[in-house]
Amino acid sequence: MLDATNSPPDGIQPSPTHPRTTRRVEPVLIDTNELAAMLNMSASWIYREAAKLGLKGYKLGKGRNAKVLYKKTEVLKWLEQQKIR
């Protein structure tokens, strides 16, 4: 517990691996709805067209509860390749 001076009690040092500031961590994987919003397309378009266009997803699970996720770095790389030159 910190006292009024915001220093830890004697003998206790703050952990260097757990800083006190909160940082937002960017997601590595995004789902189909997030990808659709990112590309301004519908989720059904993503399911239907993405693989045909070379944007590969990762299927997690089976059947109706399966989820397709995409690596954000791969999406950004793919998007850069779509640029009209």
C-alpha positions in Angstrom: 0.0 0.0 0.0 1.3 3.5 -0.8 1.4 6.2 1.8 0.6 9.9 1.2 4.0 10.4 -0.5 3.2 7.7 -3.1 6.2 5.7 -2.2 6.1 2.0 -1.3 6.5 0.9 2.3 10.1 0.2 3.5 11.7 -2.8 1.8 9.0 -3.1 -1.0 10.0 -2.1 -4.5 7.7 -1.7 -7.4 8.0 -4.5 -9.9 9.8 -3.5 -13.1 7.6 -6.0 -15.1 4.4 -4.5 -13.8 4.5 -0.8 -14.2 1.8 1.3 -12.5 0.6 2.9 -15.7 -2.0 1.1 -17.8 -1.1 0.6 -21.4 -3.6 -0.5 -24.1 -2.4 -3.6 -25.8 -3.3 -3.9 -29.5 -4.9 -7.2 -30.4 -2.9 -9.6 -32.5 -6.0 -11.3 -33.9 -9.2 -9.7 -35.0 -12.5 -11.4 -35.7 -14.6 -11.2 -38.8 -16.8 -8.4 -37.6 -13.7 -6.3 -36.7 -12.2 -7.0 -40.1 -15.4 -6.1 -41.8 -15.5 -2.7 -40.0 -11.9 -2.1 -40.8 -12.5 -2.7 -44.5 -15.9 -1.0 -44.5 -17.5 -4.3 -45.9 -20.1 -6.6 -44.5 -19.2 -9.7 -42.5 -20.9 -11.9 -45.1 -18.6 -10.4 -47.8 -15.6 -11.2 -45.6 -16.7 -14.9 -45.2 -17.5 -15.2 -49.0 -14.6 -13.2 -50.6 -11.6 -12.9 -48.3 -10.0 -16.3 -48.9 -10.5 -15.8 -52.7 -8.6 -12.6 -52.5 -5.7 -14.0 -50.6 -6.7 -13.0 -47.1 -6.4 -16.1 -45.1 -8.1 -16.6 -41.7 -7.5 -19.0 -38.8 -10.5 -21.2 -37.9 -10.8 -21.9 -34.2 -13.4 -24.5 -33.2 -15.8 -26.6 -35.2 -19.3 -26.4 -36.5 -21.6 -23.5 -35.8 -19.5 -22.2 -32.9 -16.3 -22.0 -35.0 -14.7 -18.6 -35.1 -12.5 -17.2 -37.9 -9.8 -14.9 -36.8 -7.3 -12.9 -38.8 -3.8 -11.7 -37.9 -3.9 -7.9 -37.9 -0.4 -7.7 -39.3 -1.3 -10.0 -42.2 -4.4 -7.9 -42.9 -2.4 -4.7 -43.0 0.2 -6.3 -45.3 -2.6 -7.6 -47.6 -4.2 -4.2 -47.6 -1.0 -2.5 -48.6 -0.7 -5.0 -51.5 -4.2 -3.9 -52.7 -3.0 -0.3 -53.2 -3.6 1.0 -56.7 -0.3 2.1 -58.2 
